[in-house]
């Protein structure tokens, strides 16, 4: 029987792979047979991850990339193309989260968040999309958030950027559909990552936990299934969608 979720021999680029969800994505794809290029600013962390990825018997290429720099993104994609020859799967996962009171939220922090979370996603998708168009094949997977649907106080730029990711995913899906490229987004709930760890023990974090019907935060592996669906040929006629993986949090009134 054919395994529709098989990604053996595919070539993936995971952006924002130095920690958290991006790191998990790289390992999940490698475990299922994909060769993986891992990109982030913190190259020293990528070297450690490279060893973990290659333990699955696949090729791994660490690439320095700052998604706030158009030049860095172009260089990254050129490097991966030179090493792999193609990019079948793109995981747009780079992101930051800056908390502050709305009335003192700085323009600098707003711009930094938008440049990282949505502008960088646009630029990376544009450059990889050119290659996928030539290939007439590709899978783009964007990392959104429950913050793309709901919001709260003290995090205005993050919520705005993740809301943009949801609609960017729809727009990009329409643009790339004629070239056999699907574009979908994963919207994680509250996961214990480097980005969120410090907030989980706060009253905000604990109140979030109480609202999760499954009564736990997301763990390593909880996103692997939807990642592999979007990355594989099982997802051949599904595009422009955002799937919330949140223990049921966003289903509540």
Secondary structure as GFF3:
##gff-version 3
##sequence-region A 1 253
A	DSSP	beta_strand	11	15	.	.	.	ID=ss1
A	DSSP	alpha_helix	20	31	.	.	.	ID=ss2
A	DSSP	beta_strand	35	40	.	.	.	ID=ss3
A	DSSP	alpha_helix	43	54	.	.	.	ID=ss4
A	DSSP	beta_strand	60	64	.	.	.	ID=ss5
A	DSSP	alpha_helix	70	84	.	.	.	ID=ss6
A	DSSP	beta_strand	89	92	.	.	.	ID=ss7
A	DSSP	three_ten_helix	102	104	.	.	.	ID=ss8
A	DSSP	alpha_helix	107	114	.	.	.	ID=ss9
A	DSSP	pi_helix	115	119	.	.	.	ID=ss10
A	DSSP	alpha_helix	120	135	.	.	.	ID=ss11
A	DSSP	beta_strand	138	143	.	.	.	ID=ss12
A	DSSP	three_ten_helix	146	148	.	.	.	ID=ss13
A	DSSP	alpha_helix	156	176	.	.	.	ID=ss14
A	DSSP	three_ten_helix	177	179	.	.	.	ID=ss15
A	DSSP	beta_strand	181	188	.	.	.	ID=ss16
A	DSSP	alpha_helix	197	200	.	.	.	ID=ss17
A	DSSP	alpha_helix	203	211	.	.	.	ID=ss18
A	DSSP	alpha_helix	224	231	.	.	.	ID=ss19
A	DSSP	beta_strand	242	245	.	.	.	ID=ss20
A	DSSP	three_ten_helix	249	251	.	.	.	ID=ss21
###
